[in-house]
Amino acid sequence: MRSIIPIVICAGLALSGCETTGGDGYITHSDHNLTASERAAVTNAMQNYLKVPVTVSSLKASYDLNTSAVIVCGYVAGLVAGKPTPPSVFGGTLSSQSFVPLKVGGKGQDPQRIATVRAFCQAAHISI
């Protein structure tokens, strides 16, 4: 019974941390909670990028400890000709209240575009 206690403690510590490590064991990213103004900056940037009214949802962010950038990923749906579009995954970089979307070829539900955006998000340790 005593030999399982250290294993349980180590597993608990590993699962409870907010920081993630790279392949070399160094901490590379930390979770980031977006403020209301940061969320507004993301929404405005996506609206300007897509040139239609948008709704963003499921926003997740991480802080890159190497570059001091905040990586944001989520879903965006537009309103085209009065009809909502299906939500599409997006990602980008937030700095000084300015959001720069990741520019990827393809549109909406294009599998290649989705795979590229998901890889960008996973590199920032964001599961979406």
C-alpha positions in Angstrom: 0.0 0.0 0.0 2.8 2.4 0.8 4.5 2.0 -2.6 1.4 3.3 -4.4 1.2 6.5 -2.4 4.3 8.2 -4.2 2.8 7.2 -7.5 -0.6 8.7 -6.7 1.1 11.9 -5.5 3.3 12.2 -8.6 0.3 11.6 -10.9 -1.7 14.2 -9.0 1.0 16.8 -9.3 1.5 16.1 -13.0 -2.2 16.5 -13.7 -2.8 19.6 -11.6 -0.2 21.8 -13.2 -1.2 24.7 -15.5 2.2 24.9 -17.2 3.3 22.6 -20.0 6.8 21.5 -21.0 8.5 21.1 -24.4 10.2 18.0 -25.5 13.4 19.0 -23.7 11.6 19.2 -20.3 11.6 23.0 -20.1 8.4 24.9 -19.3 7.3 26.6 -22.6 3.7 27.7 -22.1 1.4 28.7 -19.3 -2.4 28.9 -19.4 -3.7 32.5 -19.9 -7.2 33.7 -18.9 -8.4 36.3 -21.4 -9.7 39.6 -20.1 -12.9 41.2 -21.5 -10.8 43.7 -23.5 -8.6 40.9 -24.9 -11.8 39.0 -26.0 -13.1 42.2 -27.6 -9.8 42.7 -29.5 -10.0 39.1 -30.8 -13.6 39.6 -31.9 -12.9 42.9 -33.6 -9.8 41.5 -35.4 -11.7 38.5 -36.7 -14.6 40.8 -37.9 -12.1 43.0 -39.7 -10.3 39.9 -41.2 -13.4 38.2 -42.4 -15.3 41.4 -43.3 -18.6 40.1 -41.9 -20.3 40.3 -38.5 -18.8 37.4 -36.4 -19.4 35.5 -33.2 -16.4 33.9 -31.5 -16.7 31.1 -29.1 -14.7 28.5 -27.1 -11.7 30.9 -26.8 -8.6 29.3 -25.1 -5.3 31.0 -24.7 -1.7 30.2 -23.6 1.2 32.4 -22.8 4.4 31.5 -24.6 7.2 31.9 -22.1 9.9 32.2 -24.8 8.3 35.0 -26.9 5.9 36.6 -24.4 3.1 36.2 -26.9 -0.4 35.1 -26.0 -1.7 32.5 -28.5 -5.5 32.4 -28.8 -7.5 29.7 -30.5 -11.3 29.2 -30.8 -14.2 29.0 -33.2 -15.6 31.8 -35.4 -19.0 31.9 -37.2 -19.9 34.7 -39.6 -23.2 36.1 -40.8 -23.3 36.1 -44.6 -26.4 37.3 -46.4 -28.4 37.1 -43.2 -27.5 33.4 -42.6 -24.9 32.1 -40.1 -22.0 30.1 -41.4 -20.8 26.9 -39.7 -18.2 27.6 -36.9 -14.6 27.3 -38.1 -11.5 26.9 -36.0 -9.1 29.8 -35.9 -5.9 30.8 -34.1 -3.6 33.8 -33.8 -1.4 35.9 -31.7 -2.5 38.6 -29.2 -0.1 41.3 -28.2 -0.7 44.8 -26.7 -4.5 44.4 -27.2 -4.0 43.7 -30.9 -4.9 40.3 -32.3 -3.3 39.0 -35.5 -5.1 36.0 -37.0 -3.1 33.1 -38.4 -3.4 33.4 -42.2 -4.0 30.0 -43.7 -5.1 29.0 -47.2 -8.5 27.6 -47.7 -11.9 28.6 -46.2 -14.1 27.5 -43.4 -14.4 23.7 -43.2 -11.4 23.0 -45.6 -9.7 19.9 -44.0 -6.2 21.2 -44.8 -6.9 24.6 -43.2 -8.4 23.0 -40.1 -5.4 20.7 -39.8 -3.0 23.6 -40.1 -4.8 25.7 -37.5 -5.1 22.7 -35.1 -1.3 22.1 -35.4 -0.7 25.8 -34.6 -2.9 25.5 -31.5 -1.4 22.3 -30.4 2.1 23.7 -30.7 0.9 26.4 -28.2 -0.5 23.5 -26.0 -4.1 24.5 -26.7 -6.5 21.6 -27.3 -9.4 22.7 -29.5 
